[in-house]
Amino acid sequence: MHKVIVIGIGNPYRRDDGAGIVVVRRLRPLVPQDVEVAECHGDLTTLLDTWQGYSRVIVIDAMRSGRIAGEVERLDVSTHTLPANTRFSSTHAMGLNEILVLAQTLNQRPPQLVLYGIEGADFGEGEGLSEEVAKAVEDVVRYILLDLQKGEEDA
């Protein structure tokens, strides 16, 4: 049996930085019962413990890469590192990029790891997503549900 977890990263009090959290909150009632859903608001090193024991991990986070706001990037980083120009947003000392390097170094990277990045527009203080990111959240929810369905067929 394949254990699957979907993890949303972000700070819902920093506008678009909360995109990953909004995605998992929308997904929670929609995913199959055997799929875990988790939120990561703070220290991203906790991801190393959160995803331990799972064979499939899907992570959602906001990005700041200079792309168009609301653009979504899906990256399968199961066997390779992130492209150098891909940067995830972080209001913490260690961002997702650094956590992935640490996980690789410590041999704690999950066997299958997919990242969804949503390009943010507004990372200022306050609640609520920009219009572009709110639309992208709905797209990512659909993409993840398709990923999960495809994964069940592969199992």
Secondary structure, DSSP 8 states (H G I E B T S, - for coil): ---EEEEEE--TTBGGGGHHHHHHHHHTTTS-TTEEEEEE-S-GGGHHHHTTT-SEEEEEEEE-SSS-TT-EEEEE-SSS---TT--B--SSSS-HHHHHHHHHHTT---SEEEEEEEE-S--SSBSS--HHHHHHHHHHHHHHHHHHHHHHHH-
